[in-house]
Amino acid sequence: MISCFEVSFRFPEARVDRVIFDKMTASFDAGMFHAVMGPSGSGKTTLLNLLDGSLTPDHGTIILAGRLIESYSRCELRSRVLTRVYQDYRLVPFLSAVDNVRLAQQAAGSLRSHPLLALEYLERLGVKELAEYPVDNLSGGEAQRVAIARALVNSPQVLFADEPTGALDEKNSHEIGVLLRELSHELNVCLVVVTHDPALAALADRVVEVHDYRLRDRQLAPAAV
């Protein structure tokens, strides 16, 4: 689904360039929950920004869903191929939960052909009864469920999540993590989650650590539910 070959990237700074990745090669398969871990500043969010085309590597190649990432237009990439979920949800506060999800459908041109799909995803995420509530009236866990429904409503092949449980309590973090894992399997989505939370990473099918400017797999114990 996603393949990186010999990817190097550095941020130019005042005195010396700061290396983030150096000849990094990695792959992320469909239908799996991949957790990315590492210390602050190691390049976890930068990895997502490279994989979604927000940043361009200095060297190397990134292939997404069988195509070079630079061959996609930004609109094509973001409307159908991949979506992102953030720690702060990034919902439109004055809109209802269902209208936030429908907004993604409008952007992709799918609302007219699938008018009930937003409600179906809210039901799958367990918040259908909150569909007409303004999202600024929702709890953190409820808002993140709406954000996930919005991210999935256009059937993306790839879902990136940057600290999706960072603002949630332990109970909601676990529930969101289990939902993400189930949905990645059920919908055959390549899910890549950046997290500092070992409990969330324990739910993943695979944990990748940023180490020495590259990625390495961590040996996993069986996930708890």
C-alpha positions in Angstrom: 0.0 0.0 0.0 2.7 2.5 1.0 6.4 1.9 0.2 9.4 4.2 1.0 12.7 3.6 -0.7 15.9 5.2 0.5 14.0 8.3 1.7 16.2 11.1 3.2 14.8 14.4 4.6 16.3 17.2 6.7 15.2 20.5 8.0 17.6 23.4 7.2 18.5 25.3 10.3 20.7 28.3 11.1 24.0 26.5 11.5 23.6 23.0 10.4 20.8 20.9 8.7 18.8 18.7 11.1 18.6 15.2 9.7 15.2 13.5 10.2 15.5 10.5 7.9 18.6 9.1 6.2 18.1 6.5 3.5 14.9 5.2 5.2 13.2 2.2 3.6 9.9 1.0 5.0 6.4 -0.3 3.9 2.9 -0.2 5.4 0.4 -2.8 4.3 -3.4 -2.4 3.8 -5.8 -3.8 6.4 -3.3 -3.3 9.3 -2.9 -0.9 12.2 0.6 0.4 12.2 1.7 2.4 15.3 4.7 4.7 14.9 6.6 5.5 18.1 9.7 7.5 19.1 10.9 10.3 21.3 9.7 13.9 20.7 11.5 15.5 17.7 12.5 12.1 16.2 10.4 12.6 13.1 7.1 10.8 13.7 4.8 13.6 12.5 7.3 14.4 9.7 6.9 10.8 8.5 3.1 11.4 8.1 3.8 14.7 6.3 6.1 12.9 3.9 3.7 10.0 3.3 0.7 12.4 2.6 2.7 14.6 0.3 2.8 17.7 2.6 6.6 17.5 2.5 8.9 16.3 -0.3 11.9 14.1 0.5 15.3 15.4 -0.4 16.1 12.0 -1.9 14.3 8.7 -2.4 10.9 7.5 -3.5 7.5 7.1 -1.9 4.8 5.0 -3.6 1.3 5.2 -2.4 -1.4 2.8 -3.7 0.8 1.8 -6.7 1.7 5.4 -7.8 4.5 7.8 -7.1 3.1 10.2 -4.5 4.1 13.2 -6.6 1.9 11.9 -9.5 -1.2 12.7 -7.5 -2.8 16.2 -7.4 -3.4 17.4 -3.9 -7.2 17.3 -4.4 -7.1 13.7 -5.7 -4.9 12.5 -2.9 -6.9 14.1 -0.1 -10.4 13.5 -1.4 -10.2 9.8 -2.1 -6.9 8.1 -1.4 -6.0 9.2 2.1 -7.3 11.2 5.1 -6.0 12.2 8.5 -7.3 12.4 12.1 -5.7 14.8 14.5 -5.4 15.1 18.3 -7.5 18.3 18.3 -10.2 16.8 16.0 -10.3 19.8 13.6 -14.1 19.7 13.3 -16.1 22.8 12.4 -17.5 23.8 15.8 -20.8 25.5 14.7 -21.8 22.5 12.6 -23.6 19.4 13.8 -21.8 16.1 14.0 -23.5 14.8 10.8 -22.9 18.0 8.9 -19.2 17.7 9.7 -19.1 14.3 8.2 -21.2 15.5 5.2 -18.7 18.3 4.6 -16.1 15.7 3.7 -18.6 14.1 1.3 -19.3 17.5 -0.3 -15.6 18.1 -0.8 -15.3 14.7 -2.5 -18.5 15.0 -4.5 -20.1 11.9 -3.0 -22.9 13.5 -0.9 -25.6 13.4 -3.6 -25.1 9.8 -4.4 -24.7 8.6 -0.8 -26.9 11.0 1.3 -27.3 8.5 4.3 -23.7 7.4 4.5 -22.7 10.0 7.1 -25.4 8.7 9.5 -24.3 5.1 8.8 -20.7 6.0 9.8 -21.8 7.8 12.9 -23.8 4.7 13.9 -20.8 2.5 13.3 -18.7 4.8 15.5 -21.4 4.7 18.2 -22.5 8.4 18.1 -25.5 8.4 15.8 -27.8 9.7 18.6 -25.5 12.8 18.6 -25.8 13.4 14.9 -27.7 16.8 15.2 -25.6 18.1 18.1 -23.1 20.9 17.5 -19.7 19.3 17.8 -18.6 21.9 20.4 -21.1 20.4 22.7 -19.6 16.9 22.5 -17.0 15.3 24.8 -13.5 14.7 23.6 -14.2 11.0 22.9 -17.4 11.8 21.1 -15.7 14.4 19.0 -12.9 12.1 18.0 -15.5 9.5 16.9 -17.1 12.1 14.7 -13.6 13.0 13.3 -13.0 9.3 12.5 -16.4 9.0 10.8 -15.5 12.1 8.7 -12.2 10.6 7.8 -13.6 7.3 6.7 -16.9 8.4 4.9 -15.2 8.6 1.5 -13.7 5.1 1.7 -10.0 6.1 1.8 -7.3 3.5 1.2 -5.1 5.1 3.9 -5.8 6.7 7.2 -3.2 8.7 9.1 -3.8 9.6 12.8 -1.5 11.9 14.7 -1.8 11.3 18.4 -5.5 10.6 18.1 -6.0 9.8 21.8 -3.6 12.4 23.2 -6.4 14.5 24.6 -8.5 11.6 25.9 -8.8 9.8 29.2 -7.7 6.2 29.5 -11.1 4.7 28.9 -11.8 6.7 25.8 -8.3 6.2 24.5 -8.7 2.4 24.7 -12.2 2.5 23.0 -10.9 4.7 20.2 -7.8 2.4 19.7 -10.0 -0.7 19.5 -12.3 1.0 17.0 -9.4 2.1 14.8 -8.0 -1.4 14.8 -11.4 -3.0 14.0 -12.1 -0.5 11.2 -8.7 -0.9 9.6 -9.3 -4.7 9.4 -13.0 -4.4 8.4 -12.5 -1.8 5.7 -9.0 -3.0 4.6 -7.5 0.5 5.3 -3.8 1.1 5.8 -3.9 2.8 9.2 -0.7 4.6 10.4 -0.9 6.1 13.9 1.7 8.3 15.5 1.5 7.9 19.3 3.4 8.3 22.5 0.9 6.1 24.3 2.2 2.5 24.9 -1.3 1.3 25.7 -2.5 2.5 22.2 0.5 1.0 20.5 -0.2 -2.3 22.3 -3.5 -2.5 20.2 -1.6 -2.2 16.9 -0.8 -5.1 14.5 2.7 -3.7 14.2 4.8 -1.1 16.0 7.5 0.8 14.2 10.1 2.9 16.0 12.0 5.9 14.7 15.6 5.1 15.5 18.9 6.4 14.1 17.0 8.3 11.3 15.3 5.2 10.1 12.3 2.9 11.0 12.6 -0.4 12.7 10.0 -3.0 13.7 9.4 -3.8 17.4 8.6 -7.4 18.3 4.9 -7.4 19.4 3.1 -9.3 22.2 -0.5 -10.3 21.4 -2.8 -7.3 21.6 -5.4 -7.0 24.5 -9.0 -6.0 23.8 
